[in-house]
């Protein structure tokens, strides 16, 4: 019997606020995760350069894509998490970071 291919997709959902250095480390680690197909990052109106860094990462070719969602104001972790889950594919399992 031939082996069935594993077509499951895994999307990491990350919420951040003014934690650029930690976010950079996390994204680098997530990109090494097997079967990870995207990293959704909700920036909760950071003022430390996170938004700019995410724009650069979104345009970067190769590897696991970063899909930034930038909120115009800090709406709290729950609202940002809800936004992150809404930004991913409805059929993709999600890793929470």
Buried (B, 14 or more C-beta within 10 A) or exposed (E): EEEEEEEEBBBBBBBBBBBBEEBEEBBEEBBEEEEBBBBBBBBBBBEBEBBEBBBEBEEEEEEBBBBBBBBEEBBEEEBBBBBBBEBBEEEBEBBEB
